[in-house]
Amino acid sequence: MQGQVFKIHSDFYYVKNLKHDNLVCKLRDILKKQKIDIRVGDFVELSNDNQFISSLLPRKNSLNRPKVSNIDCALVVCALKEPELDLVQLNRYLTYLKFHNIEAAICFNKEDLIDNLEDKKQEIRAIYEKLGYKLFFISAKDKLDLEELQYYIQDKTIVLCGMSGVGKSTLLNSLNVDMKLKTGEVSTKTQRGCHTTRHCEIIECDNFKLIDTPGFSCLKFDFLLPDKLIELFDDIKIYTNCKYSDCMHNSLNDKTCGVIQNLDKIDKSRYESYLMFLSESLEYKEIIKKRSIKEETKNKNVGNRISVKISKRKRDSARNTDKQKIKDFD
């Protein structure tokens, strides 16, 4: 029987099968040996007694941070105030989601705290609407302007991304009156929220599913080479008619760079975000250069099955034994 993982805690996997039974399962030893990474949102095959996950079914998509899969749309939640809106952090989420080819929409919460709300909306729309993002301005606490968002997420599985304190849990509580997730206040000293969500979990509502995730701020582009980063910034990429093909577009004195020549046409926060992510990507490139030994994969594909490879140490030992036997024979 098949089912979907809706929560993972320690070594226990909480699965809902096709009959909508809630099951608590363990992972088969063979999957552990194959280093199969089961995530919240994964569809899995269960054993006959429904006590074990026996195989992982193909994924539609997946994220590493947070570890979730089979997402219809990622909803990036930001606070317009308390904490103050951080466009660089917002761009970090959007760029990360674009890298994974996951549709993203942006929800700007706490509109009740803004005096010049219409001016703020116009400023934000000028940046992100032309990039193709769907924008929502709401107050989750007061349940204001939620109708358009409710219609958008209908029949979808949504993952919530955002810093702590922006109101993700409050938003979930507002979208579903039966939900009573723990919420927290923003620290007046650090202007950051407390982590009220401790793990990823699928929350089933009347006509949609939401994956609630812990807030996190350590997302870095320490997995991407610099020449691939510019592909994730459509608003900057259109000006990359540079003289040199390996141009990084990060030198303000470079008159041959098309991006530098058109900085007045690029939003300042977007270019600042690009430079920050580029710095992280360049650090990753230096780490790659210093690696002298390639890491050996622990699995191999045999037909349509994934098998565990014998370690290099054991293979070398076996080959040395064979060489000794040949030498003795001679």
HUPE-V908852 format. One record per residue. N is the residue number from 0. RES is the residue in one letter. PHI is phi in whole degrees, 0 to 359 (none if undefined). D_CENTER is the distance of its C-alpha to the mean C-alpha in whole Angstrom. Layout:
BEGIN
N,RES,PHI,D_CENTER  N,RES,PHI,D_CENTER
END
This chain:
BEGIN
0,M,none,29  1,Q,258,25  2,G,199,23  3,Q,238,19  4,V,284,17  5,F,249,17  6,K,197,17  7,I,230,17  8,H,221,19  9,S,59,21  10,D,261,22  11,F,254,23  12,Y,245,21  13,Y,267,21  14,V,237,22  15,K,249,23  16,N,273,25  17,L,295,27  18,K,271,30  19,H,65,27  20,D,277,28  21,N,270,26  22,L,241,26  23,V,248,26  24,C,239,25  25,K,247,25  26,L,263,24  27,R,300,27  28,D,300,28  29,I,296,27  30,L,289,24  31,K,294,23  32,K,293,26  33,Q,278,24  34,K,58,20  35,I,286,19  36,D,264,15  37,I,274,15  38,R,235,12  39,V,296,12  40,G,104,13  41,D,292,15  42,F,266,18  43,V,227,21  44,E,261,25  45,L,257,27  46,S,290,30  47,N,299,33  48,D,270,33  49,N,61,30  50,Q,256,29  51,F,227,27  52,I,271,24  53,S,262,26  54,S,199,23  55,L,259,20  56,L,276,20  57,P,304,18  58,R,266,15  59,K,285,14  60,N,192,10  61,S,198,8  62,L,238,4  63,N,269,6  64,R,225,4  65,P,286,5  66,K,277,7  67,V,222,8  68,S,213,9  69,N,54,12  70,I,258,10  71,D,275,13  72,C,201,11  73,A,259,8  74,L,257,11  75,V,273,10  76,V,261,13  77,C,235,15  78,A,257,19  79,L,288,22  80,K,199,24  81,E,56,24  82,P,280,21  83,E,297,22  84,L,297,20  85,D,248,18  86,L,290,17  87,V,295,16  88,Q,294,13  89,L,299,13  90,N,297,13  91,R,297,10  92,Y,297,7  93,L,296,9  94,T,293,10  95,Y,297,6  96,L,292,6  97,K,296,10  98,F,300,9  99,H,268,8  100,N,56,10  101,I,249,9  102,E,300,11  103,A,232,11  104,A,229,13  105,I,241,14  106,C,246,16  107,F,264,19  108,N,264,20  109,K,66,23  110,E,293,25  111,D,290,29  112,L,267,28  113,I,258,29  114,D,282,32  115,N,267,32  116,L,298,29  117,E,296,30  118,D,295,30  119,K,294,27  120,K,299,26  121,Q,296,28  122,E,297,26  123,I,288,23  124,R,298,23  125,A,298,25  126,I,270,22  127,Y,258,19  128,E,293,21  129,K,288,23  130,L,272,19  131,G,93,19  132,Y,272,17  133,K,278,18  134,L,246,19  135,F,229,20  136,F,244,22  137,I,219,23  138,S,231,24  139,A,294,23  140,K,295,26  141,D,265,28  142,K,58,27  143,L,258,28  144,D,60,26  145,L,266,24  146,E,298,26  147,E,296,24  148,L,294,21  149,Q,298,22  150,Y,293,23  151,Y,294,20  152,I,270,18  153,Q,300,21  154,D,63,21  155,K,241,17  156,T,256,14  157,I,248,12  158,V,254,9  159,L,265,10  160,C,240,8  161,G,154,10  162,M,292,13  163,S,293,15  164,G,93,18  165,V,277,17  166,G,105,18  167,K,295,15  168,S,293,18  169,T,297,21  170,L,297,19  171,L,298,19  172,N,297,22  173,S,286,24  174,L,284,22  175,N,222,24  176,V,293,27  177,D,278,27  178,M,269,24  179,K,227,25  180,L,282,22  181,K,291,23  182,T,240,22  183,G,226,23  184,E,266,25  185,V,273,24  186,S,294,25  187,T,288,28  188,K,277,28  189,T,262,25  190,Q,58,24  191,R,231,20  192,G,271,20  193,C,265,20  194,H,283,18  195,T,267,19  196,T,263,16  197,R,261,16  198,H,205,14  199,C,284,12  200,E,202,14  201,I,277,15  202,I,257,18  203,E,269,20  204,C,249,22  205,D,298,25  206,N,222,23  207,F,200,20  208,K,238,17  209,L,236,14  210,I,260,12  211,D,276,12  212,T,232,10  213,P,295,12  214,G,294,12  215,F,212,11  216,S,228,12  217,C,256,12  218,L,291,9  219,K,230,11  220,F,268,12  221,D,260,14  222,F,221,13  223,L,234,14  224,L,282,18  225,P,304,19  226,D,291,21  227,K,268,17  228,L,293,16  229,I,299,19  230,E,294,18  231,L,265,14  232,F,243,17  233,D,299,19  234,D,286,21  235,I,258,22  236,K,300,23  237,I,294,25  238,Y,254,28  239,T,274,27  240,N,270,31  241,C,271,31  242,K,292,34  243,Y,253,33  244,S,291,30  245,D,263,28  246,C,297,28  247,M,263,25  248,H,61,26  249,N,237,26  250,S,248,30  251,L,293,32  252,N,268,35  253,D,276,34  254,K,281,36  255,T,267,35  256,C,270,31  257,G,294,31  258,V,293,28  259,I,299,30  260,Q,292,33  261,N,241,31  262,L,299,29  263,D,291,31  264,K,260,29  265,I,249,26  266,D,300,24  267,K,301,24  268,S,294,21  269,R,291,19  270,Y,291,22  271,E,298,21  272,S,296,17  273,Y,302,18  274,L,297,20  275,M,294,18  276,F,292,15  277,L,297,18  278,S,299,20  279,E,293,17  280,S,292,17  281,L,293,21  282,E,297,21  283,Y,296,19  284,K,297,21  285,E,294,24  286,I,295,23  287,I,298,23  288,K,298,26  289,K,281,27  290,R,284,26  291,S,258,30  292,I,239,29  293,K,287,26  294,E,283,25  295,E,277,26  296,T,290,24  297,K,265,25  298,N,236,25  299,K,217,27  300,N,267,27  301,V,238,30  302,G,68,31  303,N,255,28  304,R,245,28  305,I,261,26  306,S,244,28  307,V,280,28  308,K,277,30  309,I,290,33  310,S,297,32  311,K,300,33  312,R,299,36  313,K,289,37  314,R,294,38  315,D,296,39  316,S,298,42  317,A,294,43  318,R,292,43  319,N,297,45  320,T,296,47  321,D,297,48  322,K,296,49  323,Q,294,52  324,K,295,53  325,I,296,54  326,K,296,55  327,D,296,58  328,F,295,59  329,D,296,60
END
